[in-house]
Amino acid sequence: MQDMIKRIIEADSKAKELEEANRRAAEEEKQKIEQEAANIYKKYMDGAQGEIAKNDAQIEKRFAAKLREVTAKQESTLIKLKSDYEINRDGWVDEIVSRVTG
């Protein structure tokens, strides 16, 4: 009977040791998975940041070209308006005065 109790206690101790070893192994695997996930995330984000920087540069070039185009159109329109004003100024003033005085 004593031998049987001793075996049960030893089996229980071994089971507890195995359980603890399994718990440690599971924790180690969890940490490995978390580290690998962090590495994958970092790699992805580094690549994404590179793409964003590249796209930003391209967008900036397109924006600068569009800005030059719009500025040129505005300058052209302003020159035309000034020219029209110089040509038609007296006629416009006469027209306004005649409409006001009726």
C-alpha positions as a Markdown table, in Angstrom:
| # | Residue | x | y | z |
|---|---|---|---|---|
| 1 | Met | 0.0 | 0.0 | 0.0 |
| 2 | Gln | 2.9 | 2.4 | 0.9 |
| 3 | Asp | 4.5 | 1.6 | -2.5 |
| 4 | Met | 1.2 | 2.4 | -4.3 |
| 5 | Ile | 0.9 | 5.7 | -2.5 |
| 6 | Lys | 4.5 | 6.5 | -3.3 |
| 7 | Arg | 3.9 | 5.7 | -7.0 |
| 8 | Ile | 0.8 | 7.9 | -7.1 |
| 9 | Ile | 2.8 | 10.8 | -5.5 |
| 10 | Glu | 5.6 | 10.3 | -8.0 |
| 11 | Ala | 3.2 | 10.2 | -10.9 |
| 12 | Asp | 1.5 | 13.4 | -9.6 |
| 13 | Ser | 4.9 | 15.1 | -9.3 |
| 14 | Lys | 5.8 | 14.0 | -12.9 |
| 15 | Ala | 2.5 | 15.2 | -14.2 |
| 16 | Lys | 3.0 | 18.6 | -12.5 |
| 17 | Glu | 6.5 | 18.8 | -14.0 |
| 18 | Leu | 5.2 | 18.0 | -17.4 |
| 19 | Glu | 2.4 | 20.5 | -17.0 |
| 20 | Glu | 4.9 | 23.2 | -16.0 |
| 21 | Ala | 7.2 | 22.3 | -18.9 |
| 22 | Asn | 4.2 | 22.5 | -21.3 |
| 23 | Arg | 3.2 | 25.8 | -19.9 |
| 24 | Arg | 6.7 | 27.2 | -20.4 |
| 25 | Ala | 6.9 | 25.8 | -23.9 |
| 26 | Ala | 3.5 | 27.4 | -24.7 |
| 27 | Glu | 4.7 | 30.7 | -23.3 |
| 28 | Glu | 7.9 | 30.5 | -25.4 |
| 29 | Glu | 5.9 | 29.7 | -28.5 |
| 30 | Lys | 3.5 | 32.6 | -27.8 |
| 31 | Gln | 6.5 | 35.0 | -27.4 |
| 32 | Lys | 8.0 | 33.7 | -30.7 |
| 33 | Ile | 4.8 | 34.2 | -32.5 |
| 34 | Glu | 4.4 | 37.7 | -31.1 |
| 35 | Gln | 8.0 | 38.6 | -32.1 |
| 36 | Glu | 7.5 | 37.2 | -35.6 |
| 37 | Ala | 4.3 | 39.2 | -35.9 |
| 38 | Ala | 6.1 | 42.4 | -34.8 |
| 39 | Asn | 8.9 | 41.7 | -37.3 |
| 40 | Ile | 6.4 | 41.2 | -40.1 |
| 41 | Tyr | 4.5 | 44.4 | -39.1 |
| 42 | Lys | 7.8 | 46.4 | -39.0 |
| 43 | Lys | 8.8 | 45.0 | -42.4 |
| 44 | Tyr | 5.4 | 45.9 | -43.9 |
| 45 | Met | 5.4 | 49.4 | -42.3 |
| 46 | Asp | 8.9 | 50.1 | -43.5 |
| 47 | Gly | 7.9 | 49.1 | -47.0 |
| 48 | Ala | 4.7 | 51.1 | -46.8 |
| 49 | Gln | 6.6 | 54.2 | -45.6 |
| 50 | Gly | 9.0 | 53.9 | -48.6 |
| 51 | Glu | 6.0 | 53.7 | -51.0 |
| 52 | Ile | 4.4 | 56.7 | -49.3 |
| 53 | Ala | 7.6 | 58.7 | -49.6 |
| 54 | Lys | 7.8 | 57.8 | -53.3 |
| 55 | Asn | 4.2 | 58.6 | -53.9 |
| 56 | Asp | 4.5 | 61.9 | -52.0 |
| 57 | Ala | 7.4 | 62.9 | -54.3 |
| 58 | Gln | 5.4 | 62.1 | -57.4 |
| 59 | Ile | 2.3 | 63.9 | -56.1 |
| 60 | Glu | 4.5 | 66.9 | -55.2 |
| 61 | Lys | 5.9 | 67.0 | -58.8 |
| 62 | Arg | 2.4 | 66.8 | -60.3 |
| 63 | Phe | 1.2 | 69.5 | -57.9 |
| 64 | Ala | 4.1 | 71.8 | -58.8 |
| 65 | Ala | 3.4 | 71.3 | -62.5 |
| 66 | Lys | -0.3 | 72.0 | -62.1 |
| 67 | Leu | 0.5 | 75.1 | -60.0 |
| 68 | Arg | 2.8 | 76.4 | -62.7 |
| 69 | Glu | 0.1 | 75.8 | -65.3 |
| 70 | Val | -2.6 | 77.6 | -63.2 |
| 71 | Thr | -0.3 | 80.5 | -62.4 |
| 72 | Ala | 0.5 | 80.9 | -66.1 |
| 73 | Lys | -3.2 | 80.9 | -67.0 |
| 74 | Gln | -3.9 | 83.5 | -64.2 |
| 75 | Glu | -1.1 | 85.7 | -65.4 |
| 76 | Ser | -2.3 | 85.4 | -69.0 |
| 77 | Thr | -5.9 | 86.3 | -68.0 |
| 78 | Leu | -4.6 | 89.2 | -65.9 |
| 79 | Ile | -2.7 | 90.6 | -68.9 |
| 80 | Lys | -5.8 | 90.2 | -71.1 |
| 81 | Leu | -8.0 | 91.9 | -68.5 |
| 82 | Lys | -5.6 | 94.8 | -68.1 |
| 83 | Ser | -5.4 | 95.1 | -71.9 |
| 84 | Asp | -9.2 | 95.0 | -72.2 |
| 85 | Tyr | -9.4 | 97.7 | -69.5 |
| 86 | Glu | -7.0 | 100.0 | -71.2 |
| 87 | Ile | -8.8 | 99.6 | -74.5 |
| 88 | Asn | -12.3 | 99.8 | -73.2 |
| 89 | Arg | -11.9 | 102.1 | -70.1 |
| 90 | Asp | -13.4 | 105.2 | -71.6 |
| 91 | Gly | -16.3 | 103.4 | -73.3 |
| 92 | Trp | -17.1 | 101.6 | -70.0 |
| 93 | Val | -17.1 | 104.8 | -68.1 |
| 94 | Asp | -19.4 | 106.5 | -70.6 |
| 95 | Glu | -21.7 | 103.5 | -70.6 |
| 96 | Ile | -21.9 | 103.5 | -66.8 |
| 97 | Val | -22.6 | 107.2 | -66.6 |
| 98 | Ser | -25.3 | 107.0 | -69.3 |
| 99 | Arg | -27.0 | 104.1 | -67.5 |
| 100 | Val | -26.9 | 105.9 | -64.1 |
| 101 | Thr | -28.1 | 109.2 | -65.5 |
| 102 | Gly | -30.5 | 107.5 | -67.8 |
